Amino acid sequence: MNSFILGGEEMEYWDAYDEQRERQGDFLKRGQPIAEGQYHLCVNVFVRHLDGEFLLMHRSPEKEIHPNYYEFGAGGSVLAGEDSMTAAYRELREETGLIPREIQLIEQTTSPKDHCHFDFYEATVTEKNVKYQEGETDGHIWLKPSELRYFMNRYPLFQNQKQIVEKMLQSEK
């Protein structure tokens, strides 16, 4: 069960996880409160072209949470019955139209405040022709690693993504 349509409205479901990232066997519904001790799983995919440039997507002003922010690549919730890697591929394809040459898990974190476990991936792509997902994204920019810090200090970005990119840049020195 990923999602279904009821009365013309699509309902999205996620697997419920405990603090140790173990599936609990029940489901969470997008938009409903998450009980204490329960988590859902989210993915973020940092996208890099073969030439080393990073993809930043501009979030649509229609987004309920953090409209007009920039984010590195693509991301979202892992659907019920889906694994993290499958969700990373799906989110990347849905939000950018890009298909990775390779993709690898680079970090895992947990945000108790958000009731969310995050899996961060780095994807390498050969194309730069980005497509937008209506209501999700409406622009993008490719930046060289040397341009990232300036951009991150001037434009709204997610703090956890900025921290991961800093680690990525440090590891390249």
N, C-alpha and C positions, 0 to 999 in steps of 0.2 A: 504494500500500500504506500504510494508516494503522495498522490493527491487525487481528488475526484471533484466533479462538478455537481453542485447541488443548488437548484434554483438559479442557475446561470452564474453562480459564484464558485470559483475554484478554491478548494480548501487544501492546504499543504500540511503534511504530517512529517514529523521527525521521530527517530528512535530516541527514547529516553536513556540517558547514561547516568552512572553514579560518578562519584568524585574520582574514582580510579579508572575512568574511561571504559567501564564494563557496561554493556547493554543490559537494561533492566527488564526488557520484555514487554514494556508498554510504550505508548506513543504520546507525543506532544503535538498540539495543534498550533500552527503559526497564529500569533496574535493573542493566545491565551496565556495567563500567568503560569509560570513554571514553579513547581513546588520546591521548597527548601531541600537541598541534597540531590536534586535532579539537574541534569545538564543536557544540552543538545550539542551537536558537533557542527562546526563551521570550517570552511576551507578558505584560504587566501592563496592566490597564485601570482607570484611575482614573475613577470614576463620579461625576458631578455631576448633581443635579436642576436643572431650569430655575430654581428659586429660589436656586441657588448652594450648597446643602448637598452635602457629600461623603458617599458611602456607605462605611462600613467593615464588612467581613464578619468574623465570628468563626469561626476555623478549628476544626473538630471536634477533640475530644480523641483521636479515633481516628487522626488524621493522624500518619504516621511522622515527618515533619519539621515542626518548630515547631507542635506541637499547642497549642491555646488561644491562639494569637497572633491579633491583628487584622491584616487586610490591606485595602488600599484597593481596593474593587471585586472584580475577578476576575483570574485569571491562570493560566498553565500553559504546557506545552510545545506547540510547533507540530508537528503530526503530519506524517509523511512525505507529500510531494506537496502539502502545504498551504502557502499563503503567510501571512505575518504578519497581515495585515488580516483574512483569513478566520478565522484562529485567534482573533483578538481578539473578533470577533463570536460565534464558537462558545463560547469560554470564558465570555463575559458571559452568554449565553443559558443555558448549562448550569449555571453556578454561582449565578446570581441570578434567572433568568427574565426579565430586562429586555432590551428591544430599544432600541438607541440611536436618538435622533433624528439625531444626528451623532456622528462619531468621527474623531479625527485623531491622527496620530503626533506625539508631543511630544519624545521623546528616545530615543537609542540608546546603550547601554553594553555593555561586555564584562567578564565576570568569568572571568579565566584559571583561578582556583582552582576554580570550579564548571564549567569547560568550557562556558560558556553566554554567548551573545549575548542581550541583553535589548532588546526593543522596548517602549517605554512609550507608551500611548495615553490620551487623555482622551475620555470619552464623555459626551454630554449626554442625559439621559433625561427623559421627561415623567411617568412613573409612579413611585410609591414602594412599590408592592406587590412585595416581594422574596420569592423562593422559594429554598429551600435545597436543595443537592445532598447526598444522603445520603453520609456518610463524608467529606465535604469541608467543609461549613459547617453551623453550627447556630444562628446568631444574627447580628444586624446592628444597626447604629445609623446614623442620619443626623446629621451634625454641621455646624453653621454654620462658616464659615472662622474666625471669632473664637474658636471652641471647640477648634480642632484642636491648637494647641500644648500646651494643658493636657492633652488626651487623650494626645497622643504622648509626653508626659513621664511619664505614669502607667501606661500599658499596653504590653505587649509588641507591637512592630511591627517589620517588616523595615526595616533601616537604609537600604537603597537607596530604598525607598518614602518614608521620612521625608525624605530629601534632595530628592527630586523635589517633594514637596508643599511643602517650604520654598521652593523655586524658584518654584512656582506662586503661593504666597502673596506672595512678594516682587514678582512681576511684576504683581500686582493693585493694588499701592500707588500 
